Amino acid sequence: EDTPVTFTVDVADVDSETLTVSVVEDSAVRGVATVDNKYEVTFVPDPDWHGDSAVDVIVSDGDLSSEALTVPILVTSVNDHPVLTVPAFELDEDSETTVTVNVTDVEDDWAERVLNVEITSGPGKGTLEADGKTFTYTGNADANGSDTFLLSVTDFDGAVAEVLVPVLINPVNDVPTHAQCDDVSVESGSEIAIDVALCGADIDGDVLTVADDAMVSNNGTAVIEDGMIVFAPADGYIGRTAVGFFLTDGTDSVETSIAIQVTEKVNPYIGTAGKDGQLVRIYSAMLGRLPDSKGFTYWSGQLEDGMTVQQLIRYFGTSDEFLNTYGDRLVSDSDADWIEFVYTEILERPSDAKGRAYWTDQLAGGLSRADMVTFFAESSEYKTQTQTL
């Protein structure tokens, strides 16, 4: 079966030595016969067929032909390998798919035989479960790409068919996951830029960014600048707070938060003496804030180079920041209201009767309101309050 056979035709003619052998047209039973090498005939049986066959041949000397000679041929049975047909395995990441394979065998008794399909080698990126000829492939968590496994089937005569089955796992975007962020701290009156990319993780390796349309801040304000959250505590707030936000990989997002400890602002100028101490007090009283490092360095240098404190006060008293700090009160308040405002704003207490009478007389005598502020800045009470000498 499925094998060609060649035989030689013995020929003789008393009149001629030149003889030819030919196959009678359409005489081959369940196969094809051809003449090779003058007297040799090759018979090829039909695929997967066995049984009794025959072919008719004749001999000719060019003038006369012999009667047809029927050559019987017995095609013996040979066990055929079963055929295993497997549909495509394709699925999305983090899912499963089920397919049914097909087994065929050309042997006549196939219909009565039950051939089992076995898993010869399992997949690398998932698991494979068999139920007869139905197979369920389940991908491993977050696995995608190509995978393979090997199936085999053996018939009752021992013939084996194997198929290496390809699997295609389509990638699916994974939702970012929350990660615990380290707490951060910021001084009251300051702001802090927080890199929150590490507050989440993405198994796909996507870069996480803050979704600016979904952010909540408590006890302060939060904005996004250059991919970072910039948090500024509310005026006067001291304590623990948090900023809630969403991290996105461009497709999906995860909600998370970061804890922030707001601490009291540390006065770096505590104990500052001499003209530098005066500079600190003038900043605090006239501008309502401590000096920044650049401003402190500049004005300290000016005082060191000969600028008088009075000149510094006059400069500050005409600055936009001073005018913005005290606003219309400089011109619209009555003397009594202005005195009470300065006591409250600078010394953080109500005025006393003696103090009200004194400053009323000073203002009536021509003291400017800006100069009054500087006198308060140089008072022993304010020196103690600002802890400068």
Secondary structure, 3 states (H helix, E strand, C coil): CCCCEEEECCCCCCCCCCCEEEECCCCCCCEEEEEECCCEEEEEECCCCCEEEEEEEEEECCCCECCCEEEEEEECCCCCCCEEECCCEEEECCCEEEEECEEECCCHHHHHCCCCEEEEECCCCEEEEEECCEEEEEECCCCCEEEEEEEEEECCCCCEEEEEEEEEEECCCCCCEECCCCCEEEECCCCEEECCHHHEECCCCCCCEEEEEEEEECCEEEEEECCEEEEEECCCCCEEEEEEEEEECCCCEEEEEEEEEEECCCCCCCCCCHHHHHHHHHHHHHHCCCCCHHHHHHHHHHHHCCCCHHHHHHHHHCCHHHHHHHCCHHHHCCHHHHHHHHHHHHHCCCCCHHHHHHHHHHHHCCCCHHHHHHHHHCCHHHHHHHCCC
